[in-house]
Amino acid sequence: MPVHSRRATKVSELTKISSYKDLPQAPGPLARREERLAWALLLPTLSAVALVVILPLIAIFWISFKPIELADLRAPVPVVKEDLRGKLQALGDQATLRYRLRNSSQSEPILDVKLKDSWPQGLEALELDPRCTISKESITCELGDWDGGHREKIQIPVKANPSFSFTDDPKATAAIMSGDAKNILTNFEFTAKNFALIFNADEFFSVLWVTFFYTVFGTIGALLFGLFAALLLNKSFVGQSVLRGLYLFPYVAPVIAVAFAWVLLFDPFSGSANALLLQMGVTQEAINFFGARPLALIMVTIFEIWRYFPLSFLFILARMQSIDHDMYEAADMDGASPFQKFWSLSMPQLLGILSVLFLLRFIWTFNKFDDIFLLTGGNAGTRTLTVNVYEQAFAISNIGAGAAVAVIIFCCLLLFSIFFFRFISREEGL
């Protein structure tokens, strides 16, 4: 056989062997056992995530399609209050045993309502409601069906007979009520009225615009200020540790403390900021920083930037200190300017952490409620979607509409996350 043909045969055999090695191999028993063990170790975490995240999310979607108010969170039940008008102190004394009844729901009916209570021995009913019967030391009343908001009284005149024990209290035992009612939370009747109410509201799109303005500028501002702070403190100098600690103060301080500090500082009547501006002649009258449009929105956005830039600062500084300094030394030898070193060397290394921070800060800021609520209460054009959830659910007691706004927030964040991982993260190589 010629030499070149033997070489070609060996090459083809080696190619086949390498191709066989590249083929995916079926997992062996040990690999399958390790996989089962890994899933078993992850099971507690997956269960906790399901309980903490998935189940509440399903509940919010469920409630958003139901016309539920705050009073409807509990199923309708018949309620009774029992009292005795008069005193039974001697033989022949008369009194009135009274049951005050009502439906706990103003809209949902209760079917087949019954009342059952103990009846003391020796207590004679002088007149009995036709729906009630007394037998074996108990009273039972068949009250029929109740409409929503139903109220009534059952009054039974009673008299003490010789066998009555005056130490017994006729109302000592609690009356038992029963009935069948639909639970609006668990039935399968759905409606889109909550979403129609939200989208038809005049202020919905203005609230949506305020939310995106606050989120986008608050997120970008926090990243830029965090990047600037990291560049300043990426050098060794005296007092560096103290200054780093001071930079973290806005983030670690209690939000209620710093929010009220800002409110007092920018108060139009007694705030230091207004006093300083008036004395310097910058303005002729006090400025209502948190009460005038659009200044209030700008102020809450600045507060968001000031409060949360330390988080970006920490992550960016940690990433900058991990960059190889040999590149900067080579750039110095080539005569690169500080801006050229930052733009050509630092920025490509920071794009990954900046994109992750943008994703996290966007989601957290979009869901932010406490900062705006403490500063303005959502007034003066600062109402965001999260504040709208609170107002719908608790201020006007429309739980269904509040859940509908929460679903809108979830959909907005879901679309943003899909866009981020589809385009932005791919460009950054994440």
Rosetta blueprint (number, residue, H / E / L):
1 M L
2 P L
3 V H
4 H H
5 S H
6 R H
7 R H
8 A H
9 T H
10 K H
11 V H
12 S H
13 E H
14 L H
15 T H
16 K H
17 I H
18 S H
19 S H
20 Y H
21 K H
22 D H
23 L L
24 P L
25 Q L
26 A L
27 P L
28 G L
29 P H
30 L H
31 A H
32 R H
33 R H
34 E H
35 E H
36 R H
37 L H
38 A H
39 W H
40 A H
41 L H
42 L H
43 L H
44 P H
45 T H
46 L H
47 S H
48 A H
49 V H
50 A H
51 L H
52 V H
53 V H
54 I H
55 L H
56 P H
57 L H
58 I H
59 A H
60 I H
61 F H
62 W H
63 I H
64 S H
65 F L
66 K L
67 P L
68 I L
69 E L
70 L H
71 A H
72 D H
73 L H
74 R L
75 A L
76 P L
77 V L
78 P E
79 V E
80 V E
81 K E
82 E E
83 D E
84 L E
85 R E
86 G L
87 K L
88 L L
89 Q L
90 A L
91 L L
92 G L
93 D L
94 Q E
95 A E
96 T E
97 L E
98 R E
99 Y E
100 R E
101 L E
102 R E
103 N E
104 S L
105 S L
106 Q L
107 S L
108 E L
109 P L
110 I E
111 L E
112 D E
113 V E
114 K E
115 L E
116 K E
117 D E
118 S E
119 W L
120 P L
121 Q L
122 G L
123 L E
124 E E
125 A E
126 L L
127 E L
128 L L
129 D L
130 P L
131 R L
132 C E
133 T E
134 I E
135 S E
136 K L
137 E L
138 S E
139 I E
140 T E
141 C E
142 E E
143 L E
144 G E
145 D E
146 W E
147 D L
148 G L
149 G L
150 H L
151 R E
152 E E
153 K E
154 I E
155 Q E
156 I E
157 P E
158 V E
159 K E
160 A E
161 N L
162 P L
163 S L
164 F L
165 S L
166 F L
167 T L
168 D L
169 D L
170 P L
171 K L
172 A L
173 T L
174 A L
175 A L
176 I E
177 M E
178 S E
179 G E
180 D E
181 A E
182 K L
183 N L
184 I L
185 L L
186 T L
187 N L
188 F L
189 E L
190 F L
191 T L
192 A L
193 K H
194 N H
195 F H
196 A H
197 L H
198 I H
199 F H
200 N H
201 A L
202 D L
203 E L
204 F H
205 F H
206 S H
207 V H
208 L H
209 W H
210 V H
211 T H
212 F H
213 F H
214 Y H
215 T H
216 V H
217 F H
218 G H
219 T H
220 I H
221 G H
222 A H
223 L H
224 L H
225 F H
226 G H
227 L H
228 F H
229 A H
230 A H
231 L H
232 L H
233 L L
234 N L
235 K L
236 S L
237 F L
238 V L
239 G L
240 Q H
241 S H
242 V H
243 L H
244 R H
245 G H
246 L H
247 Y H
248 L L
249 F H
250 P H
251 Y H
252 V H
253 A L
254 P L
255 V H
256 I H
257 A H
258 V H
259 A H
260 F H
261 A H
262 W H
263 V H
264 L H
265 L H
266 F L
267 D L
268 P L
269 F L
270 S L
271 G L
272 S H
273 A H
274 N H
275 A H
276 L H
277 L H
278 L H
279 Q H
280 M H
281 G L
282 V L
283 T L
284 Q L
285 E L
286 A L
287 I L
288 N L
289 F L
290 F L
291 G L
292 A L
293 R L
294 P L
295 L H
296 A H
297 L H
298 I H
299 M H
300 V H
301 T H
302 I H
303 F H
304 E H
305 I H
306 W H
307 R H
308 Y H
309 F H
310 P H
311 L H
312 S H
313 F H
314 L H
315 F H
316 I H
317 L H
318 A H
319 R H
320 M H
321 Q H
322 S L
323 I L
324 D L
325 H L
326 D H
327 M H
328 Y H
329 E H
330 A H
331 A H
332 D H
333 M H
334 D L
335 G L
336 A L
337 S L
338 P H
339 F H
340 Q H
341 K H
342 F H
343 W H
344 S H
345 L H
346 S H
347 M H
348 P H
349 Q H
350 L H
351 L H
352 G H
353 I H
354 L H
355 S H
356 V H
357 L H
358 F H
359 L H
360 L H
361 R H
362 F H
363 I H
364 W H
365 T H
366 F H
367 N L
368 K L
369 F L
370 D H
371 D H
372 I H
373 F H
374 L H
375 L H
376 T L
377 G L
378 G L
379 N L
380 A L
381 G L
382 T L
383 R L
384 T L
385 L H
386 T H
387 V H
388 N H
389 V H
390 Y H
391 E H
392 Q H
393 A H
394 F H
395 A H
396 I L
397 S L
398 N L
399 I H
400 G H
401 A H
402 G H
403 A H
404 A H
405 V H
406 A H
407 V H
408 I H
409 I H
410 F H
411 C H
412 C H
413 L H
414 L H
415 L H
416 F H
417 S H
418 I H
419 F H
420 F H
421 F H
422 R H
423 F H
424 I H
425 S H
426 R H
427 E H
428 E H
429 G L
430 L L
